[in-house]
Amino acid sequence: MTARDVPIPPAVTFQSGAKLLIELGIVDHITHQGIRHIAKTNPRWPFGPGRPHPYWELANATVMDTDPFLDFFREVYVKPGGAP
């Protein structure tokens, strides 16, 4: 399966978002804990109170809209030690 074949869900959790980032080849490796750390420490993280996009709850899970989640990792996030 190539990144072109990966189905894009309308929303992701921290866990499913990590898996999707890897499947799409946006990152080589990331865990849901890694995404949670980024969410807590990166001032440009787009989700949460006072941010452009809300978190929402679904079946006892924190969920995010997929498009801004992927946009953040494609356009904003730079891995520590990576090029600016």
C-alpha positions in Angstrom: 0.0 0.0 0.0 1.3 3.4 -0.9 0.6 6.7 0.7 -1.8 7.4 -2.2 -3.8 4.3 -1.2 -4.1 5.2 2.5 -7.7 6.1 3.4 -7.9 9.5 5.1 -10.5 9.5 8.0 -12.4 12.6 8.8 -11.0 12.6 12.4 -8.1 11.0 14.3 -7.2 10.2 17.9 -3.6 10.6 19.1 -3.1 6.9 18.5 -4.7 6.7 15.0 -3.1 10.0 14.1 0.4 8.6 14.8 -0.4 5.5 12.7 -1.7 7.7 9.8 1.4 10.0 9.9 3.6 6.9 9.5 1.4 5.3 6.8 1.5 8.5 4.8 5.2 8.8 5.1 5.0 12.2 6.8 7.2 10.8 9.6 9.3 7.7 10.0 8.3 7.0 13.5 6.0 8.6 16.1 3.9 7.4 19.0 0.7 8.8 20.5 2.8 9.9 23.5 5.0 11.8 21.1 2.1 13.6 19.6 0.7 14.4 23.1 4.1 15.8 24.0 4.1 18.0 20.8 0.6 19.1 21.6 1.7 20.3 25.1 4.9 22.0 24.1 4.6 23.4 20.6 3.0 26.8 20.6 1.7 26.4 17.1 -0.2 23.2 17.9 -3.6 23.9 16.3 -6.0 22.1 18.8 -7.4 23.0 22.1 -8.9 25.9 24.0 -7.9 29.2 22.5 -6.6 27.5 19.4 -8.0 27.5 15.8 -9.5 23.9 16.2 -11.2 22.3 19.1 -10.7 18.8 20.5 -13.9 16.8 20.8 -14.8 13.6 22.5 -16.1 10.5 20.8 -16.5 7.2 22.5 -14.3 8.3 25.4 -11.5 9.3 23.1 -10.1 12.8 22.3 -10.5 13.4 18.6 -9.2 16.0 16.2 -10.1 17.0 12.6 -7.7 15.2 10.3 -7.0 18.0 7.8 -5.5 20.5 10.3 -3.7 17.6 12.1 -2.0 16.6 8.9 -1.4 20.2 7.8 0.5 20.8 11.1 2.8 17.9 10.5 3.3 18.6 6.8 3.8 22.4 7.1 4.6 23.5 10.6 6.3 20.8 12.7 10.0 20.4 12.5 11.5 17.4 14.2 13.9 18.5 17.0 17.4 18.7 15.4 15.8 19.0 11.9 16.2 21.8 9.5 14.1 24.9 10.1 
